[in-house]
């Protein structure tokens, strides 16, 4: 297991390296977007770009070169963007040696992209973890209830609700909740409150986005739980347990539930990735200052350094979550040993 885990971690970093390399090259092939700001800010930006190696100073006598000209007094700054492959190796060297992912060119000019992400990451993680820990118990309870009431009215109602909430996108759900509970009834905040708001307002602000993220996840857990538990309840080993004298409740709790958890527990981590992806649009709609909404804003404003850091975080979270999914199989079912020799 240890060797398998180390091998997978190595593959994770190789995969992340390939993804980020392709992303960097493709984004740098796009037209360069000049930063917007005051003259002193622009001069500071270009001077740092030259120091990092992304731009080079050129001779004013070569007008055929793409130039960026800034004037401060009698000093003229002339720059030319270096080839993409040179920028890539410079970018890679800056990350490895100085952990410098570049600065923002649009969202916060000359502010480190790492610093911008670090300020917003806690909001996204807090929102997604609350949604996950809310979804798991409700999903399991509804799935178990539907399985125990199979083909009865309760099962039909739960199954129909599951199909409805799986089919509706989370951004439609949050728009519906905002329209009723925020703008209509006024019970909940219509936008994410500022840090200066009182504790009650900040707590209530979680209700709408968490509910919008949770409905689809609850429906997914309930559907899988019902399917697994229903199949196991009709299996021969459970019938044998009943013939040995166990009551229905004892057979379900001791055997059916434990066996049904084998494919379900790893799914919790997989659902977290789904929640994290779904929060990208929700953060923008609800005004949450997280990395999801920042990702969309950075793409729209062509702030490529911020996009790269944001993409690196999402890539690593997704890849490590896949590893955790594989490892949890061995925890839930001791018979499974990942990477074991035949």
N, C-alpha and C positions, 0 to 999 in steps of 0.2 A: 504493500500500500504506500509506503514511504517513497519507494523508487517511482512508482506510478504517479504519485502526486508531484514529485520534483520534475518528472518528465513533462507532465501537463502544464506546470507553471512555466517551464522553459518554452513550450509551444505557445503558451498565451502571449508571452513577450515577443516571440517571433511573429505571431499573427498580428499583434498590435503594431509592431514595427512596420510590417508590410502595409497595413491599412493606413497608417498615418503618413507613410512615405508617398503612397499613391495620392492621398488627399492633398498633401502639400504641393506635389508637382502639378496636379490638376488645377488647384486654386491659383498657383503662381502663373499658370499659362493664361489665366484670365487677364483682361486689361487692368493695368495698375490704377487704383483709385487714389487720387491725391487726398491727403488728410485735410480736414477743415478745422481752422482755428486761428488764433491771433498770430501775428508775424513772429513774435518771439517763440511761441509754442511750435510753429512750423520749423523754424530754424533749429530749435533743440531736437525736434524729431529727426530731421534729415542728418544732423550731425551724429546722432546716435546710430542711425542706419548705416552711415559710412563707417563708424567705429566697429559695428557688428559685422560689416562686410557685405551687406545686402545692396549697397550702392557704392559706386566709385566716383571719385572726382575726375572730371574730364577737362580737356583743354577747350577754352571758348572758341578756338579757331576751327573746331570740327562741328559745323552746324547740322550735319546729317545725323548726328547722334540725338537720341531722345533726351531732352534736357528738362530739368526743373530749376527754374531760376528764382532766387529769392534775393531781395535787396535789403540791406540794413546799413544805412549810411552810405559809404563808398565801397562796401564789401559785397561781392557778388558770388553766390554759391551755385556751382554748376554740378549736376549729378547725372549719372547714367545708371540705369538698372543693370546689374550683372546678369549673366546667363542663369537660367533656372537651376541647372545642375550645380553651379557654383553656390547659388543661394541655398540649395538643399544641404550641401555639406557644411556650409557655414551655420545654418540653422541647427543641424545635428550636433556640430561641435559646441555651439553655445549651450545646448541643452545638457550635454554630457559633462562639460567642464564647468559651466556656471549656472546650470539650471535656469537659463534665461530663455523663455518661450516668446520673447518679443513684447512689444507694447501695443496698446490699443491705438487704432488710427481714426476711429469714429466715435465709439461709445464714450470713452474717456481718454482723450488724446494724451499720449506719453505716460499713461498709467500702465503698469505691468499687467499683462493678461492673466497671470497667475493670481495677482492680487484681486482683480475683478471677479474671477471665478471663486476665489476663497471667500469673498464677502457674500456671495449668493448661494453657494453650495449648501450651507446649513438649512436654508428655507426649503429647498427641494427635498433634502434627505428627511427632514422632519415631517413634511407633508406626506411623503411616500411611505415612511415607516408607520405613521398613524393609520393611513389607508390600508396597509397590509395587515396590521394587527387587528383592525376592525373587520376586515373581510374574512379572515380565516375562520374564526369561531362561528360566525353567522353562516358561512358557506357550508361548513361541516354539519351544523345543526339542521339546516334545511335539507341537506342531502340525506342525512340519516332519517329524518322525519318522513321524507318522501319514500325512501326505501321500505321503511316499516309499514307505511300505508299504501303499498303498491296497488295500483289500479283502483284506488278509491278516490273520493272527491278531493281529499287533501293532496294526494299525489298529482292529480290532474291540475289543480290550481297552482301548485309549486312548479310543476313542469312547464306550464304555459307561461308563468311569470319568468322562468329561467330563459325561455326562448325569446321573450320580449326584450329583456334587459341585455342579453348577449347581442341582439341584433341592433340595438340603439347605440350609436357612438357616444363616448363620454362628453364630447363638446355639446351635443344636443341635450344631454341630461343636465349639464351645468347651466345651459341657457334656460331650460325649463325651470330649474330650481331658483335661479336668480330672478326670473320673471315673477314667480309666485311668492317666494318667501322673502325676497329682498325688496323688489320694487312694488309688488302687490300688497303684501301684508306688512312689510317693514320689520319683520322679526329678526332678520339677519343682515349683516353688512353686505352691501352690493359690490364692494371692492375690498381688496386686502388692505387693512388699516396700517397706518404708519407706526413706527416703533414708539411714538409718544402716546399712542392710544392706551386706554385703561385695560386692565387684565381681562375683564369680562368681554370687551369688544374683540380683543385678540383671540380669545378662546372661541367665541362664536364664529369668528372668521374661518375656522377650520371646518365648520359643518358642511357648507356647500361644496367646496372642492373635494373634501374627503368622501362625501356621499356620492359625488359624480364619479370619482375614481373607484369607489367600492362596489357600486351596483353590478357592473359587469364582472368584476372579480368574484363577488359572492355567487353570482349566477354560474360562473365557470366551476368553482369549487363544488357547488351544490349538484351540478350535473354529473361531474366525475364521481363524487361520493355516492350518489344514488346508483350510478351504473355499476361501480365496483361492488358496493354492498349488496345490491340485488343479485348480481352474478354469484357472489360467494354464499349468500343465503340459500341458494338452490343447489349448492355443491354437495357432493357425497360425503365429504369429511364432516360437514356441519350436521348432516343427517345422522352420521355415526355418533357424533357428540350428543345429539338428542337421545339416541337409543341407549346411551350409557347412563342416562339419568339426569343430564343437565337440563335446566329449564330453558325456555326460549331466550329469556334475558341473559342468562349465564352464557349460553352458546354464542349469542351475538357479541357480548362484551369481551369474552375471553378469546374467541376464535375469529368471528367474522370481522369485527372492527380491526383487530390487529393485522389480519391479512389484507384488508382493504387499504390500509395505510401505506403499504409498500409503494404503489405508484403515486399516491397522493402527496406524501410528505415532500418528495423532491419537487413536486409541482408548485409548492409554496414559493420556492426561490424563483422558479420560472415565471410565476405570476408577478413577482416583484419587478421583473424586467418589463413585463407588460404595463404595470402601473407607472413605472418610471418613464416609459415611452409615451403613455397617454397623458402624463402631466405636462408635456411640452406645450401642447395647445391650451390646456386648462390654465396654466400659469399666465399665459398671454391674455386669455379672456378675463381672468379674475384679477389681474394686476399683481400677481405674486412675484416678488423680486428673486426668483430662483434661476437656476442655470437653464431650465427648459425654455422659458420665455426669452432669456438672454441669447440662446442659440438661434432662435428665429430672428431676433433683432440684429445680431451680428451678421447673419447671412444677408439680410436686407440691406444693411449699411456697408456690406463688403469689408467688414472688420475681420480679416482672415486670421490674424493671430489669436483673437478670442475664439473664433470658430475652431481652430486647431486644438486649443486647450479643452474646450467643451467636448469636442469629438473624442479626445483622448480619454476623458473621464467616462463617457458613455461606453466607449469601446472596452475599457478595462473592467468596468462593472459588469458588462454583459459576458465577457469571457470568463471572469472569475466566478460569476454566478453559474455558468455552465459546468465548471469544475466542481462547485459545491453540490450541484444536482447529482453528478455522478458519484461523489463521495457519500452522499446521504443514503444511497441505495444500500451500501454496506452497513450503515448504522441501523437502518430500519430492519433490514433482513440480514442476520449474521451469516447466512449461507452465501451471500454475494461478496466476493472479494475482487475489487477492481484491479486489473493488472496481474492477477495471479497466474502462475504457470499451470499448464494442463497436467 
